[in-house]
Amino acid sequence: MSQYRLNLFIQPEHARRLDELAARKGVSKSSIVAAALAAWLAADTDHQRETAMARRLDRLSRQIERLERDQTIGIETLTLFVRYTLTVSTPLPEAHQEAARAQGKARFEQFVEQLGRHLLRGRSLVRDVAREFEPDENPQGNKAADTAAADLMSASERTS
């Protein structure tokens, strides 16, 4: 690597501090100045890197906001369903409870299988409803839905 010789004029205070730093670190003054110059010139690269990072963080923030919205919709839907079910369901007589448990188990297994199929197809009712009100410019595949569907299917097999 070839090097260029430069004659520089610096303030006496900077020269004194450069001498002290070189003696303390055991390196040449040229290497300190070269490192400082490289850091100064890399500032543009740092700015570009920072700008790219800011764009990524903005994108992640939007994705998290969508996840929070979807989660809120899911929780509210489940809460309303449970409240409605508990409000309109009448208690069963003791004689019918065993048959109701068996029917409930069969219905739950059907529900889990149907949900698994729905998720494996990559569809999401929450996303479908949200798109009606707020179209998404960048639709992407949903690996999380595939994972959730596989988990549901395996959970269904374990309860059988």
Summary of the structure (lengths in Angstrom):
residues: 160
radius of gyration: 32.4
end to end distance: 71.5
largest distance: 101.6
contacts: 312
relative contact order: 0.06
helix: 79%
strand: 0%
